[in-house]
């Protein structure tokens, strides 16, 4: 992970502002979801990308009743239903 060389202070509500140059570079727009990850003593911000609840894939993921499922798992589940 390469440091960006930018220092920001946390405000009273725990917020920080990402510099415009970083938002532009990583194509982050107002309202975009951001995932907060913790790795050891590091806090990592990533653009949120939905993952399949079954296999964790991020490819061809569709929303179904507020859950995400990939095309591969959906096909597999359809096959199970047809064989029942």
PDB file with one MODEL, atoms N, CA, C and O in Angstrom:
MODEL        1
ATOM      1  N   UNK A   1       0.849  -1.169   0.000  1.00  0.00           N
ATOM      2  CA  UNK A   1       0.000   0.000   0.000  1.00  0.00           C
ATOM      3  C   UNK A   1       0.896   1.234   0.000  1.00  0.00           C
ATOM      4  O   UNK A   1       1.682   1.423   0.929  1.00  0.00           O
ATOM      5  N   UNK A   2       0.792   2.061  -1.009  1.00  0.00           N
ATOM      6  CA  UNK A   2       1.626   3.248  -1.152  1.00  0.00           C
ATOM      7  C   UNK A   2       0.947   4.438  -0.460  1.00  0.00           C
ATOM      8  O   UNK A   2      -0.207   4.741  -0.763  1.00  0.00           O
ATOM      9  N   UNK A   3       1.634   5.110   0.455  1.00  0.00           N
ATOM     10  CA  UNK A   3       1.024   6.259   1.123  1.00  0.00           C
ATOM     11  C   UNK A   3       0.776   7.407   0.150  1.00  0.00           C
ATOM     12  O   UNK A   3       1.576   7.667  -0.749  1.00  0.00           O
ATOM     13  N   UNK A   4      -0.354   8.091   0.352  1.00  0.00           N
ATOM     14  CA  UNK A   4      -0.722   9.196  -0.527  1.00  0.00           C
ATOM     15  C   UNK A   4      -0.103  10.510  -0.071  1.00  0.00           C
ATOM     16  O   UNK A   4      -0.094  11.479  -0.830  1.00  0.00           O
ATOM     17  N   UNK A   5       0.413  10.560   1.146  1.00  0.00           N
ATOM     18  CA  UNK A   5       1.042  11.778   1.638  1.00  0.00           C
ATOM     19  C   UNK A   5       0.055  12.866   2.018  1.00  0.00           C
ATOM     20  O   UNK A   5       0.405  14.047   2.000  1.00  0.00           O
ATOM     21  N   UNK A   6      -1.180  12.491   2.363  1.00  0.00           N
ATOM     22  CA  UNK A   6      -2.203  13.461   2.729  1.00  0.00           C
ATOM     23  C   UNK A   6      -2.601  13.205   4.177  1.00  0.00           C
ATOM     24  O   UNK A   6      -2.842  12.063   4.568  1.00  0.00           O
ATOM     25  N   UNK A   7      -2.668  14.271   4.970  1.00  0.00           N
ATOM     26  CA  UNK A   7      -3.081  14.154   6.369  1.00  0.00           C
ATOM     27  C   UNK A   7      -4.382  14.914   6.546  1.00  0.00           C
ATOM     28  O   UNK A   7      -4.497  16.066   6.127  1.00  0.00           O
ATOM     29  N   UNK A   8      -5.347  14.281   7.157  1.00  0.00           N
ATOM     30  CA  UNK A   8      -6.634  14.909   7.456  1.00  0.00           C
ATOM     31  C   UNK A   8      -6.961  14.656   8.907  1.00  0.00           C
ATOM     32  O   UNK A   8      -6.567  13.633   9.467  1.00  0.00           O
ATOM     33  N   UNK A   9      -7.688  15.588   9.529  1.00  0.00           N
ATOM     34  CA  UNK A   9      -8.130  15.426  10.909  1.00  0.00           C
ATOM     35  C   UNK A   9      -9.541  14.870  10.941  1.00  0.00           C
ATOM     36  O   UNK A   9     -10.353  15.151  10.059  1.00  0.00           O
ATOM     37  N   UNK A  10      -9.823  14.082  11.959  1.00  0.00           N
ATOM     38  CA  UNK A  10     -11.159  13.549  12.181  1.00  0.00           C
ATOM     39  C   UNK A  10     -11.970  14.625  12.884  1.00  0.00           C
ATOM     40  O   UNK A  10     -11.496  15.219  13.852  1.00  0.00           O
ATOM     41  N   UNK A  11     -13.217  14.892  12.401  1.00  0.00           N
ATOM     42  CA  UNK A  11     -14.040  15.924  13.041  1.00  0.00           C
ATOM     43  C   UNK A  11     -14.798  15.347  14.241  1.00  0.00           C
ATOM     44  O   UNK A  11     -14.622  14.178  14.587  1.00  0.00           O
ATOM     45  N   UNK A  12     -15.635  16.166  14.871  1.00  0.00           N
ATOM     46  CA  UNK A  12     -16.359  15.766  16.083  1.00  0.00           C
ATOM     47  C   UNK A  12     -17.264  14.563  15.872  1.00  0.00           C
ATOM     48  O   UNK A  12     -17.530  13.821  16.818  1.00  0.00           O
ATOM     49  N   UNK A  13     -17.741  14.355  14.657  1.00  0.00           N
ATOM     50  CA  UNK A  13     -18.629  13.242  14.355  1.00  0.00           C
ATOM     51  C   UNK A  13     -17.884  12.029  13.802  1.00  0.00           C
ATOM     52  O   UNK A  13     -18.508  11.058  13.373  1.00  0.00           O
ATOM     53  N   UNK A  14     -16.545  12.081  13.812  1.00  0.00           N
ATOM     54  CA  UNK A  14     -15.740  10.960  13.347  1.00  0.00           C
ATOM     55  C   UNK A  14     -15.537  10.931  11.844  1.00  0.00           C
ATOM     56  O   UNK A  14     -15.119   9.909  11.300  1.00  0.00           O
ATOM     57  N   UNK A  15     -15.824  12.027  11.165  1.00  0.00           N
ATOM     58  CA  UNK A  15     -15.702  12.070   9.704  1.00  0.00           C
ATOM     59  C   UNK A  15     -14.345  12.595   9.277  1.00  0.00           C
ATOM     60  O   UNK A  15     -13.692  13.357   9.990  1.00  0.00           O
ATOM     61  N   UNK A  16     -13.940  12.159   8.085  1.00  0.00           N
ATOM     62  CA  UNK A  16     -12.774  12.728   7.425  1.00  0.00           C
ATOM     63  C   UNK A  16     -13.190  13.079   6.002  1.00  0.00           C
ATOM     64  O   UNK A  16     -14.151  12.515   5.479  1.00  0.00           O
ATOM     65  N   UNK A  17     -12.486  13.989   5.386  1.00  0.00           N
ATOM     66  CA  UNK A  17     -12.771  14.369   4.003  1.00  0.00           C
ATOM     67  C   UNK A  17     -11.673  13.787   3.123  1.00  0.00           C
ATOM     68  O   UNK A  17     -10.485  14.007   3.362  1.00  0.00           O
ATOM     69  N   UNK A  18     -12.087  13.041   2.102  1.00  0.00           N
ATOM     70  CA  UNK A  18     -11.123  12.536   1.135  1.00  0.00           C
ATOM     71  C   UNK A  18     -10.822  13.646   0.139  1.00  0.00           C
ATOM     72  O   UNK A  18     -11.748  14.249  -0.405  1.00  0.00           O
ATOM     73  N   UNK A  19      -9.561  13.924  -0.108  1.00  0.00           N
ATOM     74  CA  UNK A  19      -9.214  14.995  -1.040  1.00  0.00           C
ATOM     75  C   UNK A  19      -9.810  14.743  -2.433  1.00  0.00           C
ATOM     76  O   UNK A  19      -9.940  13.599  -2.869  1.00  0.00           O
ATOM     77  N   UNK A  20     -10.160  15.818  -3.108  1.00  0.00           N
ATOM     78  CA  UNK A  20     -10.768  15.731  -4.431  1.00  0.00           C
ATOM     79  C   UNK A  20      -9.897  14.934  -5.394  1.00  0.00           C
ATOM     80  O   UNK A  20     -10.406  14.161  -6.206  1.00  0.00           O
ATOM     81  N   UNK A  21      -8.586  15.122  -5.301  1.00  0.00           N
ATOM     82  CA  UNK A  21      -7.680  14.407  -6.212  1.00  0.00           C
ATOM     83  C   UNK A  21      -7.787  12.891  -6.033  1.00  0.00           C
ATOM     84  O   UNK A  21      -7.721  12.150  -7.014  1.00  0.00           O
ATOM     85  N   UNK A  22      -7.950  12.421  -4.793  1.00  0.00           N
ATOM     86  CA  UNK A  22      -8.107  10.984  -4.551  1.00  0.00           C
ATOM     87  C   UNK A  22      -9.476  10.497  -5.022  1.00  0.00           C
ATOM     88  O   UNK A  22      -9.580   9.429  -5.624  1.00  0.00           O
ATOM     89  N   UNK A  23     -10.527  11.275  -4.751  1.00  0.00           N
ATOM     90  CA  UNK A  23     -11.868  10.886  -5.196  1.00  0.00           C
ATOM     91  C   UNK A  23     -11.902  10.778  -6.719  1.00  0.00           C
ATOM     92  O   UNK A  23     -12.501   9.855  -7.271  1.00  0.00           O
ATOM     93  N   UNK A  24     -11.258  11.724  -7.386  1.00  0.00           N
ATOM     94  CA  UNK A  24     -11.229  11.715  -8.853  1.00  0.00           C
ATOM     95  C   UNK A  24     -10.422  10.524  -9.358  1.00  0.00           C
ATOM     96  O   UNK A  24     -10.855   9.819 -10.269  1.00  0.00           O
ATOM     97  N   UNK A  25      -9.262  10.300  -8.775  1.00  0.00           N
ATOM     98  CA  UNK A  25      -8.378   9.214  -9.200  1.00  0.00           C
ATOM     99  C   UNK A  25      -9.052   7.852  -9.066  1.00  0.00           C
ATOM    100  O   UNK A  25      -8.877   6.982  -9.919  1.00  0.00           O
ATOM    101  N   UNK A  26      -9.831   7.666  -7.980  1.00  0.00           N
ATOM    102  CA  UNK A  26     -10.481   6.380  -7.732  1.00  0.00           C
ATOM    103  C   UNK A  26     -11.960   6.384  -8.102  1.00  0.00           C
ATOM    104  O   UNK A  26     -12.711   5.494  -7.704  1.00  0.00           O
ATOM    105  N   UNK A  27     -12.368   7.384  -8.860  1.00  0.00           N
ATOM    106  CA  UNK A  27     -13.731   7.497  -9.394  1.00  0.00           C
ATOM    107  C   UNK A  27     -14.783   7.337  -8.294  1.00  0.00           C
ATOM    108  O   UNK A  27     -15.720   6.549  -8.426  1.00  0.00           O
ATOM    109  N   UNK A  28     -14.615   8.089  -7.218  1.00  0.00           N
ATOM    110  CA  UNK A  28     -15.562   8.077  -6.100  1.00  0.00           C
ATOM    111  C   UNK A  28     -16.396   9.343  -6.168  1.00  0.00           C
ATOM    112  O   UNK A  28     -15.867  10.454  -6.191  1.00  0.00           O
ATOM    113  N   UNK A  29     -17.709   9.159  -6.199  1.00  0.00           N
ATOM    114  CA  UNK A  29     -18.623  10.287  -6.295  1.00  0.00           C
ATOM    115  C   UNK A  29     -19.485  10.390  -5.053  1.00  0.00           C
ATOM    116  O   UNK A  29     -19.592   9.442  -4.275  1.00  0.00           O
ATOM    117  N   UNK A  30     -20.096  11.543  -4.877  1.00  0.00           N
ATOM    118  CA  UNK A  30     -20.988  11.754  -3.746  1.00  0.00           C
ATOM    119  C   UNK A  30     -22.063  10.685  -3.745  1.00  0.00           C
ATOM    120  O   UNK A  30     -22.689  10.422  -4.772  1.00  0.00           O
ATOM    121  N   UNK A  31     -22.275  10.071  -2.594  1.00  0.00           N
ATOM    122  CA  UNK A  31     -23.305   9.048  -2.460  1.00  0.00           C
ATOM    123  C   UNK A  31     -22.821   7.632  -2.730  1.00  0.00           C
ATOM    124  O   UNK A  31     -23.552   6.675  -2.474  1.00  0.00           O
ATOM    125  N   UNK A  32     -21.595   7.476  -3.244  1.00  0.00           N
ATOM    126  CA  UNK A  32     -21.069   6.128  -3.493  1.00  0.00           C
ATOM    127  C   UNK A  32     -20.824   5.414  -2.160  1.00  0.00           C
ATOM    128  O   UNK A  32     -20.328   6.025  -1.213  1.00  0.00           O
ATOM    129  N   UNK A  33     -21.169   4.126  -2.084  1.00  0.00           N
ATOM    130  CA  UNK A  33     -20.905   3.387  -0.846  1.00  0.00           C
ATOM    131  C   UNK A  33     -19.417   3.088  -0.698  1.00  0.00           C
ATOM    132  O   UNK A  33     -18.731   2.816  -1.683  1.00  0.00           O
ATOM    133  N   UNK A  34     -18.925   3.139   0.532  1.00  0.00           N
ATOM    134  CA  UNK A  34     -17.529   2.867   0.848  1.00  0.00           C
ATOM    135  C   UNK A  34     -17.498   1.797   1.930  1.00  0.00           C
ATOM    136  O   UNK A  34     -18.213   1.893   2.928  1.00  0.00           O
ATOM    137  N   UNK A  35     -16.676   0.785   1.731  1.00  0.00           N
ATOM    138  CA  UNK A  35     -16.529  -0.281   2.715  1.00  0.00           C
ATOM    139  C   UNK A  35     -15.321   0.034   3.599  1.00  0.00           C
ATOM    140  O   UNK A  35     -14.269   0.435   3.102  1.00  0.00           O
ATOM    141  N   UNK A  36     -15.479  -0.147   4.897  1.00  0.00           N
ATOM    142  CA  UNK A  36     -14.397   0.105   5.854  1.00  0.00           C
ATOM    143  C   UNK A  36     -13.893  -1.242   6.346  1.00  0.00           C
ATOM    144  O   UNK A  36     -14.636  -2.012   6.956  1.00  0.00           O
ATOM    145  N   UNK A  37     -12.626  -1.518   6.077  1.00  0.00           N
ATOM    146  CA  UNK A  37     -12.015  -2.785   6.466  1.00  0.00           C
ATOM    147  C   UNK A  37     -10.920  -2.520   7.495  1.00  0.00           C
ATOM    148  O   UNK A  37     -10.303  -1.454   7.493  1.00  0.00           O
ATOM    149  N   UNK A  38     -10.684  -3.479   8.362  1.00  0.00           N
ATOM    150  CA  UNK A  38      -9.608  -3.385   9.337  1.00  0.00           C
ATOM    151  C   UNK A  38      -8.659  -4.546   9.097  1.00  0.00           C
ATOM    152  O   UNK A  38      -9.073  -5.705   9.039  1.00  0.00           O
ATOM    153  N   UNK A  39      -7.379  -4.218   8.960  1.00  0.00           N
ATOM    154  CA  UNK A  39      -6.353  -5.225   8.735  1.00  0.00           C
ATOM    155  C   UNK A  39      -5.223  -4.931   9.711  1.00  0.00           C
ATOM    156  O   UNK A  39      -4.433  -4.010   9.506  1.00  0.00           O
ATOM    157  N   UNK A  40      -5.158  -5.718  10.765  1.00  0.00           N
ATOM    158  CA  UNK A  40      -4.179  -5.440  11.817  1.00  0.00           C
ATOM    159  C   UNK A  40      -4.509  -4.102  12.464  1.00  0.00           C
ATOM    160  O   UNK A  40      -5.614  -3.907  12.972  1.00  0.00           O
ATOM    161  N   UNK A  41      -3.553  -3.183  12.444  1.00  0.00           N
ATOM    162  CA  UNK A  41      -3.818  -1.849  12.996  1.00  0.00           C
ATOM    163  C   UNK A  41      -4.029  -0.818  11.896  1.00  0.00           C
ATOM    164  O   UNK A  41      -3.857   0.379  12.125  1.00  0.00           O
ATOM    165  N   UNK A  42      -4.405  -1.281  10.688  1.00  0.00           N
ATOM    166  CA  UNK A  42      -4.683  -0.389   9.563  1.00  0.00           C
ATOM    167  C   UNK A  42      -6.176  -0.346   9.275  1.00  0.00           C
ATOM    168  O   UNK A  42      -6.862  -1.364   9.362  1.00  0.00           O
ATOM    169  N   UNK A  43      -6.671   0.826   8.936  1.00  0.00           N
ATOM    170  CA  UNK A  43      -8.047   1.008   8.484  1.00  0.00           C
ATOM    171  C   UNK A  43      -7.980   1.242   6.983  1.00  0.00           C
ATOM    172  O   UNK A  43      -7.257   2.123   6.518  1.00  0.00           O
ATOM    173  N   UNK A  44      -8.737   0.450   6.225  1.00  0.00           N
ATOM    174  CA  UNK A  44      -8.694   0.512   4.767  1.00  0.00           C
ATOM    175  C   UNK A  44     -10.074   0.905   4.247  1.00  0.00           C
ATOM    176  O   UNK A  44     -11.085   0.317   4.632  1.00  0.00           O
ATOM    177  N   UNK A  45     -10.103   1.905   3.370  1.00  0.00           N
ATOM    178  CA  UNK A  45     -11.342   2.316   2.722  1.00  0.00           C
ATOM    179  C   UNK A  45     -11.329   1.792   1.296  1.00  0.00           C
ATOM    180  O   UNK A  45     -10.343   1.952   0.576  1.00  0.00           O
ATOM    181  N   UNK A  46     -12.436   1.160   0.888  1.00  0.00           N
ATOM    182  CA  UNK A  46     -12.557   0.666  -0.482  1.00  0.00           C
ATOM    183  C   UNK A  46     -13.931   1.044  -1.014  1.00  0.00           C
ATOM    184  O   UNK A  46     -14.906   1.127  -0.267  1.00  0.00           O
ATOM    185  N   UNK A  47     -13.985   1.271  -2.327  1.00  0.00           N
ATOM    186  CA  UNK A  47     -15.299   1.430  -2.944  1.00  0.00           C
ATOM    187  C   UNK A  47     -16.026   0.117  -2.728  1.00  0.00           C
ATOM    188  O   UNK A  47     -15.464  -0.955  -2.954  1.00  0.00           O
ATOM    189  N   UNK A  48     -17.266   0.197  -2.294  1.00  0.00           N
ATOM    190  CA  UNK A  48     -18.034  -1.010  -2.013  1.00  0.00           C
ATOM    191  C   UNK A  48     -18.481  -1.675  -3.305  1.00  0.00           C
ATOM    192  O   UNK A  48     -19.025  -1.021  -4.195  1.00  0.00           O
ATOM    193  N   UNK A  49     -18.251  -2.956  -3.400  1.00  0.00           N
ATOM    194  CA  UNK A  49     -18.752  -3.766  -4.513  1.00  0.00           C
ATOM    195  C   UNK A  49     -19.456  -4.964  -3.897  1.00  0.00           C
ATOM    196  O   UNK A  49     -18.855  -5.700  -3.115  1.00  0.00           O
ATOM    197  N   UNK A  50     -20.732  -5.169  -4.243  1.00  0.00           N
ATOM    198  CA  UNK A  50     -21.468  -6.285  -3.649  1.00  0.00           C
ATOM    199  C   UNK A  50     -20.847  -7.631  -3.992  1.00  0.00           C
ATOM    200  O   UNK A  50     -20.281  -7.817  -5.069  1.00  0.00           O
ATOM    201  N   UNK A  51     -20.965  -8.579  -3.042  1.00  0.00           N
ATOM    202  CA  UNK A  51     -20.421  -9.919  -3.205  1.00  0.00           C
ATOM    203  C   UNK A  51     -21.549 -10.930  -3.035  1.00  0.00           C
ATOM    204  O   UNK A  51     -22.499 -10.693  -2.289  1.00  0.00           O
ATOM    205  N   UNK A  52     -21.437 -12.042  -3.723  1.00  0.00           N
ATOM    206  CA  UNK A  52     -22.407 -13.127  -3.603  1.00  0.00           C
ATOM    207  C   UNK A  52     -22.398 -13.657  -2.169  1.00  0.00           C
ATOM    208  O   UNK A  52     -21.336 -13.888  -1.592  1.00  0.00           O
ATOM    209  N   UNK A  53     -23.590 -13.846  -1.601  1.00  0.00           N
ATOM    210  CA  UNK A  53     -23.676 -14.324  -0.212  1.00  0.00           C
ATOM    211  C   UNK A  53     -23.237 -15.778  -0.074  1.00  0.00           C
ATOM    212  O   UNK A  53     -22.946 -16.232   1.033  1.00  0.00           O
ATOM    213  N   UNK A  54     -23.186 -16.506  -1.177  1.00  0.00           N
ATOM    214  CA  UNK A  54     -22.813 -17.912  -1.115  1.00  0.00           C
ATOM    215  C   UNK A  54     -21.333 -18.147  -1.388  1.00  0.00           C
ATOM    216  O   UNK A  54     -20.664 -18.833  -0.615  1.00  0.00           O
ATOM    217  N   UNK A  55     -20.814 -17.587  -2.475  1.00  0.00           N
ATOM    218  CA  UNK A  55     -19.427 -17.899  -2.859  1.00  0.00           C
ATOM    219  C   UNK A  55     -18.467 -16.709  -2.729  1.00  0.00           C
ATOM    220  O   UNK A  55     -17.252 -16.886  -2.818  1.00  0.00           O
ATOM    221  N   UNK A  56     -18.998 -15.508  -2.522  1.00  0.00           N
ATOM    222  CA  UNK A  56     -18.137 -14.342  -2.373  1.00  0.00           C
ATOM    223  C   UNK A  56     -17.709 -13.694  -3.676  1.00  0.00           C
ATOM    224  O   UNK A  56     -16.952 -12.724  -3.664  1.00  0.00           O
ATOM    225  N   UNK A  57     -18.182 -14.214  -4.799  1.00  0.00           N
ATOM    226  CA  UNK A  57     -17.816 -13.656  -6.103  1.00  0.00           C
ATOM    227  C   UNK A  57     -18.360 -12.236  -6.271  1.00  0.00           C
ATOM    228  O   UNK A  57     -19.409 -11.894  -5.726  1.00  0.00           O
ATOM    229  N   UNK A  58     -17.632 -11.420  -7.029  1.00  0.00           N
ATOM    230  CA  UNK A  58     -18.084 -10.068  -7.338  1.00  0.00           C
ATOM    231  C   UNK A  58     -18.501  -9.955  -8.799  1.00  0.00           C
ATOM    232  O   UNK A  58     -18.847  -8.869  -9.264  1.00  0.00           O
ATOM    233  N   UNK A  59     -18.472 -11.071  -9.524  1.00  0.00           N
ATOM    234  CA  UNK A  59     -18.817 -11.086 -10.942  1.00  0.00           C
ATOM    235  C   UNK A  59     -20.295 -11.392 -11.136  1.00  0.00           C
ATOM    236  O   UNK A  59     -20.830 -12.305 -10.508  1.00  0.00           O
ATOM    237  N   UNK A  60     -20.951 -10.636 -11.999  1.00  0.00           N
ATOM    238  CA  UNK A  60     -22.351 -10.851 -12.358  1.00  0.00           C
ATOM    239  C   UNK A  60     -23.252 -11.015 -11.134  1.00  0.00           C
ATOM    240  O   UNK A  60     -24.026 -11.968 -11.048  1.00  0.00           O
ATOM    241  N   UNK A  61     -23.147 -10.083 -10.191  1.00  0.00           N
ATOM    242  CA  UNK A  61     -23.914 -10.138  -8.945  1.00  0.00           C
ATOM    243  C   UNK A  61     -25.219  -9.372  -9.116  1.00  0.00           C
ATOM    244  O   UNK A  61     -25.232  -8.244  -9.608  1.00  0.00           O
ATOM    245  N   UNK A  62     -26.320 -10.006  -8.701  1.00  0.00           N
ATOM    246  CA  UNK A  62     -27.644  -9.392  -8.782  1.00  0.00           C
ATOM    247  C   UNK A  62     -28.261  -9.283  -7.395  1.00  0.00           C
ATOM    248  O   UNK A  62     -27.991 -10.099  -6.514  1.00  0.00           O
ATOM    249  N   UNK A  63     -29.083  -8.274  -7.218  1.00  0.00           N
ATOM    250  CA  UNK A  63     -29.782  -8.044  -5.961  1.00  0.00           C
ATOM    251  C   UNK A  63     -31.063  -8.878  -5.943  1.00  0.00           C
ATOM    252  O   UNK A  63     -31.852  -8.816  -6.885  1.00  0.00           O
ATOM    253  N   UNK A  64     -31.273  -9.651  -4.886  1.00  0.00           N
ATOM    254  CA  UNK A  64     -32.499 -10.429  -4.710  1.00  0.00           C
ATOM    255  C   UNK A  64     -32.936 -10.303  -3.257  1.00  0.00           C
ATOM    256  O   UNK A  64     -32.288 -10.838  -2.357  1.00  0.00           O
ATOM    257  N   UNK A  65     -34.039  -9.593  -3.035  1.00  0.00           N
ATOM    258  CA  UNK A  65     -34.592  -9.395  -1.688  1.00  0.00           C
ATOM    259  C   UNK A  65     -33.528  -8.887  -0.713  1.00  0.00           C
ATOM    260  O   UNK A  65     -33.351  -9.435   0.375  1.00  0.00           O
ATOM    261  N   UNK A  66     -32.833  -7.838  -1.121  1.00  0.00           N
ATOM    262  CA  UNK A  66     -31.790  -7.193  -0.307  1.00  0.00           C
ATOM    263  C   UNK A  66     -30.587  -8.083  -0.007  1.00  0.00           C
ATOM    264  O   UNK A  66     -29.848  -7.827   0.943  1.00  0.00           O
ATOM    265  N   UNK A  67     -30.390  -9.113  -0.801  1.00  0.00           N
ATOM    266  CA  UNK A  67     -29.213  -9.974  -0.723  1.00  0.00           C
ATOM    267  C   UNK A  67     -28.615 -10.040  -2.120  1.00  0.00           C
ATOM    268  O   UNK A  67     -29.308  -9.803  -3.109  1.00  0.00           O
ATOM    269  N   UNK A  68     -27.330 -10.362  -2.201  1.00  0.00           N
ATOM    270  CA  UNK A  68     -26.666 -10.439  -3.492  1.00  0.00           C
ATOM    271  C   UNK A  68     -26.310 -11.883  -3.814  1.00  0.00           C
ATOM    272  O   UNK A  68     -25.806 -12.619  -2.965  1.00  0.00           O
ATOM    273  N   UNK A  69     -26.583 -12.278  -5.065  1.00  0.00           N
ATOM    274  CA  UNK A  69     -26.277 -13.628  -5.520  1.00  0.00           C
ATOM    275  C   UNK A  69     -25.715 -13.539  -6.942  1.00  0.00           C
ATOM    276  O   UNK A  69     -26.219 -12.792  -7.781  1.00  0.00           O
ATOM    277  N   UNK A  70     -24.659 -14.318  -7.191  1.00  0.00           N
ATOM    278  CA  UNK A  70     -24.038 -14.281  -8.523  1.00  0.00           C
ATOM    279  C   UNK A  70     -24.784 -15.211  -9.481  1.00  0.00           C
ATOM    280  O   UNK A  70     -25.539 -16.087  -9.057  1.00  0.00           O
ATOM    281  N   UNK A  71     -24.562 -15.007 -10.764  1.00  0.00           N
ATOM    282  CA  UNK A  71     -25.232 -15.792 -11.800  1.00  0.00           C
ATOM    283  C   UNK A  71     -24.896 -17.274 -11.664  1.00  0.00           C
ATOM    284  O   UNK A  71     -25.759 -18.125 -11.882  1.00  0.00           O
ATOM    285  N   UNK A  72     -23.661 -17.589 -11.310  1.00  0.00           N
ATOM    286  CA  UNK A  72     -23.237 -18.981 -11.176  1.00  0.00           C
ATOM    287  C   UNK A  72     -24.008 -19.690 -10.063  1.00  0.00           C
ATOM    288  O   UNK A  72     -24.505 -20.798 -10.267  1.00  0.00           O
ATOM    289  N   UNK A  73     -24.111 -19.072  -8.902  1.00  0.00           N
ATOM    290  CA  UNK A  73     -24.846 -19.678  -7.779  1.00  0.00           C
ATOM    291  C   UNK A  73     -26.338 -19.757  -8.088  1.00  0.00           C
ATOM    292  O   UNK A  73     -26.999 -20.723  -7.706  1.00  0.00           O
ATOM    293  N   UNK A  74     -26.865 -18.761  -8.768  1.00  0.00           N
ATOM    294  CA  UNK A  74     -28.275 -18.780  -9.150  1.00  0.00           C
ATOM    295  C   UNK A  74     -28.555 -19.954 -10.090  1.00  0.00           C
ATOM    296  O   UNK A  74     -29.562 -20.647  -9.942  1.00  0.00           O
ATOM    297  N   UNK A  75     -27.665 -20.173 -11.049  1.00  0.00           N
ATOM    298  CA  UNK A  75     -27.810 -21.303 -11.972  1.00  0.00           C
ATOM    299  C   UNK A  75     -27.753 -22.621 -11.206  1.00  0.00           C
ATOM    300  O   UNK A  75     -28.543 -23.529 -11.464  1.00  0.00           O
ATOM    301  N   UNK A  76     -26.822 -22.723 -10.270  1.00  0.00           N
ATOM    302  CA  UNK A  76     -26.686 -23.938  -9.467  1.00  0.00           C
ATOM    303  C   UNK A  76     -27.940 -24.183  -8.633  1.00  0.00           C
ATOM    304  O   UNK A  76     -28.409 -25.316  -8.532  1.00  0.00           O
ATOM    305  N   UNK A  77     -28.479 -23.128  -8.038  1.00  0.00           N
ATOM    306  CA  UNK A  77     -29.692 -23.265  -7.228  1.00  0.00           C
ATOM    307  C   UNK A  77     -30.887 -23.655  -8.091  1.00  0.00           C
ATOM    308  O   UNK A  77     -31.721 -24.456  -7.670  1.00  0.00           O
ATOM    309  N   UNK A  78     -30.973 -23.099  -9.285  1.00  0.00           N
ATOM    310  CA  UNK A  78     -32.052 -23.450 -10.198  1.00  0.00           C
ATOM    311  C   UNK A  78     -31.975 -24.922 -10.548  1.00  0.00           C
ATOM    312  O   UNK A  78     -33.000 -25.600 -10.612  1.00  0.00           O
ATOM    313  N   UNK A  79     -30.759 -25.429 -10.777  1.00  0.00           N
ATOM    314  CA  UNK A  79     -30.560 -26.846 -11.069  1.00  0.00           C
ATOM    315  C   UNK A  79     -30.979 -27.740  -9.926  1.00  0.00           C
ATOM    316  O   UNK A  79     -31.544 -28.810 -10.149  1.00  0.00           O
ATOM    317  N   UNK A  80     -30.710 -27.316  -8.700  1.00  0.00           N
ATOM    318  CA  UNK A  80     -31.114 -28.087  -7.521  1.00  0.00           C
ATOM    319  C   UNK A  80     -32.634 -28.173  -7.421  1.00  0.00           C
ATOM    320  O   UNK A  80     -33.194 -29.218  -7.090  1.00  0.00           O
ATOM    321  N   UNK A  81     -33.284 -27.058  -7.712  1.00  0.00           N
ATOM    322  CA  UNK A  81     -34.736 -27.014  -7.642  1.00  0.00           C
ATOM    323  C   UNK A  81     -35.360 -27.915  -8.706  1.00  0.00           C
ATOM    324  O   UNK A  81     -36.365 -28.578  -8.446  1.00  0.00           O
ATOM    325  N   UNK A  82     -34.767 -27.944  -9.910  1.00  0.00           N
ATOM    326  CA  UNK A  82     -35.289 -28.774 -10.997  1.00  0.00           C
ATOM    327  C   UNK A  82     -35.110 -30.266 -10.698  1.00  0.00           C
ATOM    328  O   UNK A  82     -35.912 -31.088 -11.139  1.00  0.00           O
ATOM    329  N   UNK A  83     -34.054 -30.614  -9.949  1.00  0.00           N
ATOM    330  CA  UNK A  83     -33.785 -32.018  -9.624  1.00  0.00           C
ATOM    331  C   UNK A  83     -34.584 -32.501  -8.419  1.00  0.00           C
ATOM    332  O   UNK A  83     -34.601 -33.701  -8.142  1.00  0.00           O
ATOM    333  N   UNK A  84     -35.235 -31.612  -7.705  1.00  0.00           N
ATOM    334  CA  UNK A  84     -35.980 -32.001  -6.497  1.00  0.00           C
ATOM    335  C   UNK A  84     -37.306 -32.634  -6.818  1.00  0.00           C
ATOM    336  O   UNK A  84     -38.045 -33.013  -5.909  1.00  0.00           O
TER     337      UNK A  84
ENDMDL
END
